[in-house]
């Protein structure tokens, strides 16, 4: 694999019983890139993201993550190098856990604080992340008392706690009202401008949720990649209309995309 390539899928397929739900797929992500994956329900977006997060394995093909081949590496050593944020993970967070500890425990790749010790660097990083995403004042609250938007921001902080080399976000703005969506996308865009920020891949259904600063896009349909490449070449009226099966007009303004049927 090229030294600049961080993630790579070659001839990858995922089959559930007799149905192929993904593939065949060839896809690669290089250092410094910020990707968005879009497509309708059932397109294979979340399945693809779970492969990249080393949370599932392909039926066939090669998945290479950070220079390691899935199936030939201890995933428990690989996963801490990957920040992963999804609605499925929220269900595993104890409702009575302090917000500060939800973030801190990611340093040990565990869920739920017990008797482990954290040093000053860990505590400082957790506070810095909570500050960056606007939830520092919630540090002593119980996770179960947070709003949906607050939970999403805490999840992103947790995903970043171990200083991952790759950050994967599965619909981080889903379920949020307009104010909550714009706040989280703005904070994420500001964070991504840092030259030390990890490679990021964000999955969404809506082009309005593409953060400013996104460099590349991948459109999926029926478990296949319809088109991928630089974001301005992919997120067009023609491509979006074809993938979603609806005549759509796409416009870009101030670094953000908007669609109208």
BELKA-V632962 format. One record per pair of residues at least 4 apart in sequence whose C-alpha atoms are under 8 Angstrom apart, sorted by sequence separation. I is the first residue (numbers start at 1). GAP is how many residues later the second one is. D is the distance in Angstrom with one decimal. If there is no record, write none. Layout:
i = [I,I]
gap = [GAP,GAP]
d = [D,D]
This chain:
i = [1,15,16,29,39,44,45,46,47,48,49,50,51,58,64,65,68,69,73,74,75,76,77,78,79,85,86,87,88,89,93,97,98,99,100,101,102,103,105,106,118,119,120,121,122,123,124,125,126,127,128,129,130,131,135,141,142,146,147,148,149,150,151,152,153,154,155,156,157,158,160,176,177,178,179,180,181,182,183,184,185,186,187,188,189,190,193,206,210,220,221,229,230,231,232,235,236,237,238,239,240,241,242,252,253,15,16,50,51,58,64,65,68,70,73,97,105,106,118,130,131,141,146,159,176,192,204,220,221,229,234,235,241,242,252,253,14,15,39,50,51,63,64,105,130,191,192,204,219,220,228,241,251,252,13,14,15,38,51,62,63,105,160,173,218,219,220,227,241,250,251,13,14,37,62,105,143,159,173,218,219,240,241,250,251,13,14,93,102,127,130,218,219,250,12,13,102,218,237,238,240,249,250,12,13,52,101,102,173,217,218,237,248,249,11,12,13,51,101,173,216,217,227,237,248,249,11,12,52,57,156,216,217,236,237,248,11,12,57,104,216,217,236,237,247,10,11,97,107,135,215,216,219,235,236,246,9,10,54,97,215,216,218,9,10,94,214,217,226,8,9,93,94,104,135,216,217,8,9,92,93,104,134,135,8,133,152,193,7,8,54,133,152,192,219,6,7,22,104,189,221,5,6,7,21,103,188,189,220,5,6,54,130,133,149,185,189,219,5,6,22,54,185,186,4,5,22,53,100,185,186,4,100,130,148,149,185,129,148,181,53,80,53,172,174,53,126,129,149,153,167,169,171,172,129,149,166,167,168,169,170,171,172,165,166,167,168,169,170,171,164,165,166,167,168,169,170,171,126,149,125,173,100,99,100,99,100,98,99,102,98,99,213,14,15,98,99,212,14,15,98,99,212,7,13,14,97,98,211,12,13,14,96,97,210,12,13,95,96,97,210,12,13,95,96,208,11,12,94,95,208,11,12,93,94,95,207,208,10,11,12,103,133,207,208,9,10,102,103,106,207,9,10,106,8,9,103,104,107,133,8,9,99,103,106,107,132,133,7,8,102,103,106,7,8,104,7,103,6,7,132,6,7,5,6,90,1,85,85,85,84,83,82,83,83,83,81,83,80,81,82,83,81,82,83,84,85,86,87,80,81,82,83,84,85,86,81,82,83,84,85,86,82,84,86,85,53,49,49,46,49,46,45,37,41,34,35,36,37,38,39,40,32,33,34,35,36,37,38,39,32,33,34,35,36,37,38,31,36,38,30,38,36,45,44,43,44,36,43,44,45,34,35,38,42,43,44,34,35,36,37,38,39,40,42,43,44,33,34,35,36,37,38,39,40,42,43,33,34,35,36,37,38,39,33,35,37,25,22,23,24,25,21,22,23,21,22,23,20,40,39,40,39]
gap = [4,4,4,4,4,4,4,4,4,4,4,4,4,4,4,4,4,4,4,4,4,4,4,4,4,4,4,4,4,4,4,4,4,4,4,4,4,4,4,4,4,4,4,4,4,4,4,4,4,4,4,4,4,4,4,4,4,4,4,4,4,4,4,4,4,4,4,4,4,4,4,4,4,4,4,4,4,4,4,4,4,4,4,4,4,4,4,4,4,4,4,4,4,4,4,4,4,4,4,4,4,4,4,4,4,5,5,5,5,5,5,5,5,5,5,5,5,5,5,5,5,5,5,5,5,5,5,5,5,5,5,5,5,5,5,5,6,6,6,6,6,6,6,6,6,6,6,6,6,6,6,6,6,6,7,7,7,7,7,7,7,7,7,7,7,7,7,7,7,7,7,8,8,8,8,8,8,8,8,8,8,8,8,8,8,9,9,9,9,9,9,9,9,9,10,10,10,10,10,10,10,10,10,11,11,11,11,11,11,11,11,11,11,11,12,12,12,12,12,12,12,12,12,12,12,12,13,13,13,13,13,13,13,13,13,13,14,14,14,14,14,14,14,14,14,15,15,15,15,15,15,15,15,15,15,15,16,16,16,16,16,16,16,17,17,17,17,17,17,18,18,18,18,18,18,18,18,19,19,19,19,19,19,19,20,20,20,20,21,21,21,21,21,21,21,22,22,22,22,22,22,23,23,23,23,23,23,23,23,24,24,24,24,24,24,24,24,24,25,25,25,25,25,25,26,26,26,26,26,26,26,27,27,27,27,27,27,28,28,28,29,29,30,30,30,31,31,31,31,31,31,31,31,31,32,32,32,32,32,32,32,32,32,33,33,33,33,33,33,33,34,34,34,34,34,34,34,34,35,35,36,36,38,39,39,40,40,41,41,41,42,42,42,43,43,43,43,43,44,44,44,44,44,45,45,45,45,45,45,46,46,46,46,46,46,47,47,47,47,47,47,48,48,48,48,48,49,49,49,49,49,50,50,50,50,50,50,50,51,51,51,51,51,51,51,52,52,52,52,52,52,53,53,53,54,54,54,54,54,54,55,55,55,55,55,55,55,55,56,56,56,56,56,57,57,57,58,58,59,59,59,60,60,61,61,65,66,70,71,74,75,76,77,77,79,80,81,81,82,82,82,82,83,83,83,83,83,83,83,84,84,84,84,84,84,84,85,85,85,85,85,85,86,86,86,87,115,119,121,124,154,157,158,164,164,165,165,165,165,165,165,165,166,166,166,166,166,166,166,166,167,167,167,167,167,167,167,168,168,168,169,169,174,175,176,177,177,178,178,178,178,179,179,179,179,179,179,180,180,180,180,180,180,180,180,180,180,181,181,181,181,181,181,181,181,181,181,182,182,182,182,182,182,182,183,183,183,199,200,200,200,200,201,201,201,202,202,202,203,203,204,204,205]
d = [6.6,5.5,6.3,6.9,5.8,6.1,6.3,6.2,6.5,6.5,6.1,6.2,5.9,7.7,5.4,6.3,7.4,6.4,8.0,6.5,5.8,7.3,7.8,7.2,7.8,6.9,7.0,7.3,7.6,7.1,7.5,6.6,6.3,6.7,6.2,5.8,7.2,7.9,6.4,5.8,6.0,6.5,6.0,6.1,6.2,6.3,6.1,6.1,6.2,6.1,6.1,6.3,6.1,5.9,7.2,7.1,7.3,5.7,6.2,6.3,6.5,6.3,6.1,6.4,6.4,6.2,6.2,6.3,6.1,8.0,6.1,5.4,6.0,6.2,6.1,6.2,6.1,5.9,6.2,6.0,6.0,6.3,6.2,6.1,6.5,7.5,7.3,7.5,7.0,5.6,6.5,6.7,6.4,5.9,7.1,6.6,6.0,5.9,6.2,6.3,6.1,5.6,7.0,5.5,6.4,4.3,6.8,5.1,5.2,7.6,4.4,7.2,6.4,7.7,7.5,6.4,5.6,7.2,6.9,5.0,4.7,7.8,5.9,7.8,5.5,5.6,6.8,4.6,6.2,6.2,6.6,6.4,5.0,7.8,4.4,7.9,5.9,5.7,7.1,5.7,6.0,5.8,6.1,6.2,4.6,7.1,7.8,7.8,6.0,5.2,6.1,5.0,5.7,6.2,7.2,5.8,7.1,7.2,7.1,7.0,5.5,6.7,7.4,7.8,7.0,5.5,7.3,6.6,5.1,6.9,5.3,7.8,5.0,6.8,7.2,6.1,7.3,7.2,5.3,7.6,5.4,6.8,7.9,5.7,6.4,5.4,6.6,7.4,7.2,6.4,7.8,5.9,6.3,4.5,7.8,4.4,7.0,4.2,7.9,7.8,7.9,5.5,6.6,5.9,4.9,7.6,7.5,7.8,7.2,5.6,6.7,5.7,6.3,5.2,7.5,5.2,6.6,7.4,6.4,7.7,7.4,5.8,7.7,5.0,5.6,6.1,5.3,5.0,6.9,7.1,8.0,5.5,6.2,8.0,4.8,4.4,5.4,6.7,7.4,7.9,4.3,4.8,5.8,8.0,5.9,6.5,5.6,6.7,7.3,7.0,5.9,4.2,7.6,7.5,7.9,7.1,6.7,4.6,7.0,7.7,5.5,7.9,7.2,5.1,6.8,7.8,7.0,6.2,7.2,7.6,5.1,6.4,6.5,6.8,7.3,8.0,7.2,5.7,6.2,7.4,7.1,6.9,7.8,7.2,4.2,6.0,6.3,7.4,5.4,6.5,6.5,7.8,7.6,7.4,7.9,7.5,5.1,5.7,6.0,5.8,6.0,6.8,5.7,7.0,6.4,6.1,7.3,5.7,7.0,5.7,5.2,7.6,7.0,7.3,7.9,7.2,6.3,7.1,4.1,6.1,7.2,6.5,7.9,7.3,5.4,6.2,7.4,6.9,7.0,5.6,7.8,5.5,7.6,6.2,7.3,6.0,7.9,5.5,6.8,7.7,6.4,6.3,7.9,7.8,8.0,6.6,7.4,7.8,5.8,6.9,6.2,7.8,6.9,8.0,7.6,7.8,5.2,6.1,5.9,6.3,6.0,5.3,7.9,5.0,4.9,4.7,5.0,4.7,4.9,4.8,6.6,6.6,5.9,6.4,6.0,6.2,6.9,7.7,6.5,7.9,7.0,7.1,7.9,6.6,4.6,4.9,6.5,6.7,6.2,7.7,5.7,5.8,7.1,7.9,8.0,5.5,5.9,5.2,5.1,6.0,4.6,5.4,5.7,7.3,5.8,4.8,5.4,5.9,6.8,6.3,5.6,6.9,5.1,5.7,6.8,7.5,5.3,6.7,6.1,7.7,6.9,5.6,6.4,5.3,6.1,7.0,7.2,4.0,7.4,4.2,5.5,4.6,6.1,8.0,7.7,7.8,5.9,5.3,5.7,6.6,7.2,7.1,7.4,6.3,7.3,7.4,5.2,7.8,7.7,5.9,7.0,5.8,6.6,7.3,7.9,4.7,6.2,7.3,6.1,6.0,5.9,6.4,7.2,4.3,5.9,5.1,7.2,7.7,7.7,5.1,6.7,7.9,6.3,5.8,6.6,7.0,4.8,6.4,6.3,6.2,7.6,5.0,7.9,7.9,7.1,7.6,7.2,6.1,6.2,6.0,5.5,4.3,7.9,5.8,7.7,8.0,7.3,5.5,6.7,7.5,5.0,7.7,4.6,6.1,6.0,6.0,6.2,6.3,7.4,6.9,5.7,5.0,4.5,4.8,4.9,4.9,6.9,6.0,6.0,6.1,6.1,7.1,7.5,8.0,7.3,7.5,7.2,7.2,7.6,7.0,7.9,7.5,6.8,7.2,7.7,6.0,6.1,5.5,6.1,6.1,7.5,6.2,7.5,5.7,5.0,4.6,4.7,4.7,5.4,5.8,5.8,7.0,6.1,6.3,5.8,6.4,5.5,6.2,7.4,7.2,7.8,7.6,6.7,7.0,7.0,5.6,7.5,7.0,4.7,7.0,7.9,7.3,6.0,7.7,7.9,4.7,4.7,4.9,6.1,6.5,5.9,6.3,5.6,7.7,6.8,4.9,7.4,7.7,5.1,4.7,4.8,4.8,5.0,4.9,6.9,7.4,7.3,6.0,6.1,5.4,6.3,5.9,6.2,6.0,7.0,7.5,7.4,6.5,7.7,5.7,6.8,6.7,7.6,4.2,5.4,5.4,6.3,8.0,7.7,7.6,6.7,6.2,7.0]
